Amino acid sequence: MVHFVALDTQTARHLQAGGADANGQVPERAISTGTGTPCRHCLQMIEEGEPFLIVAHRPFPTPQPYAEQGPIFLHARNCERHVCTGDVPDILESPVYIVRGYDADDRIVYGSGRVVPTDQVADTAALMFGDRSIVYAHVRSATNNCYQCRIDRD
């Protein structure tokens, strides 16, 4: 089993309270149309009519050449952090995703990235972890490369 890891609550609450994002900007506010707005904290889709935040996020501890940064969405309200059950999170509803491995220095492990059907995301990550240099993986949009969540070893 692998663990799908959501954005930490401290970061989510900071942003939900209007704190600066990875660009040093306050979150933008929008209203969900009901499609394409996955919350990276609860790993649920933001329902139609609900307010949400658009923020710049860097899912790495420090800036470095491989530390990609991009937009993510969060509920504007406080939501509960996703609890890992081993199941693929609800936000992963597109047909395919990129699964990419990273090493202990938060660098891409070249050759680890795969575009896989959603129902194969967990198995692909589990197979990746057979390479001991891969300590975690990211799930990213196959069309826009947007960060969805992290996957940790069991």
N, C-alpha and C positions, 0 to 999 in steps of 0.2 A: 504494500500500500504506500502511496505517496501522500504528502500533505499539501493541500492548496492553501496558501497563506495570503490573507487579505492585508490591505494597508493597515498599519497599526492605529489603534484608537487615539493615542496622543496626537499623532499627525492629523487624523481626521477631525478631531475636536478643535485643534488649532485653526484649521482651514474653515470649518463650519462657524467658528467665532469671528471670521473675517481676517485671520492672520495671513501673512505674506506667504506666497507659494515659492517654488524653486526659482522663479524669475524675480522675486521680491515684490510681486504685485498682489493686490487683494483679489480674491476669487471673483470671477464673473458669475452673474446669476442668470438663469434661464428657466424656462418651463418645459418639461418633458412632453414630447409628442407621443410617448409610449413605445417608441422604437429607437434602438441605437443609443440608449443612455444607461450603461451599466455602472452601478456604484461599486467602486473599488474597495469599500470598507465592509459592506454587508454581503457583497457579491450577489446582489439581487438587481433585477432591472428596475429602474426608476419609472413608476407608473405615469400614465398620461395625466397631465395637469399638475403633477407634483413639481415644486421648485427644486432645482439642482444647481450645483456649482461646477464651473469649468476652471480647472487649475493646471498650472505647469507642475509636473512631478518628475523627480529624478529618483528612481527606485534603487539607488546605490548609496552607500554611506558617505562617500566623498566624491567631489568632481575629479575626473580623470578622463583620458581619451575615449574609453569604452563606456563611460557612464552616460548612456542615452537619456535624454530628457524629452518629455512630450506632454500633451494634454491628457488629463483623465477627468472623469466625472465623479461627483459625490452627491449623495442626498444633501439638501440644504439643512434638513432637520437632523438631529442626532439619531443615528441608527445603530443597531447592535452589530458588533464585528462578527464576521463569518466564523462559524465553528466548523473545523474540518471534520468531515465524516469519511473522507476518502473518495466520496462521490465528486464527479465533475460539477463545479459551481453553476448555479442557474444562469449567470451572466454569459456563459459560453454557449451561445445559441446559434452562432454562425456555422456554416458547414465545415470550415477548416480554420486552423490556427497555426502559427509558428510556435514551436517549442525549441528553446535554445539554452544550452548549458553554459554555466559560468564557473570559474575556478575560485579558490580561496582568496585571490587578490581582486575579485570582482571583474575579471577579464573574460571575454568570450572565449570559450574553448572552440577553436576553429574546427569546422567539420561537424559540429554537434547539432547545428540548426536543421530543423525539418519542418516542412509544411505537412500537417497531418489532419485527417478527419477528426472532428471533435470527439467522437466516441473512442479514439485511440490516443488522446492526449495523455491520460494517466499511464497507460502502458508504455508509451514512447518515453516518457520521463523516467519510468522505472528501469527501462532498458538502458537509458543514458547513464543512470547512476551506477551501472556496471563498470563505467570508466571512473576510477577513484579520483581523477583530477576534477571531475564535475561535482561541485558541492551543492549547487542549486540550479534551478532552471527558471526561465521566464516563459509565460504564455503571452503571446502577442498576436494582435490582429494580423491575419495573412494579407490583408489588403492595404492597411495603413501603418502597420508596425506599432500600433498603440499598445502600451503595456496593459495587461489585464490582471495578472496576479503572479505570484511566485509559487514555485513548487519546491518543497524540501524533501529530502530523503525520509523514509520511514524511521 
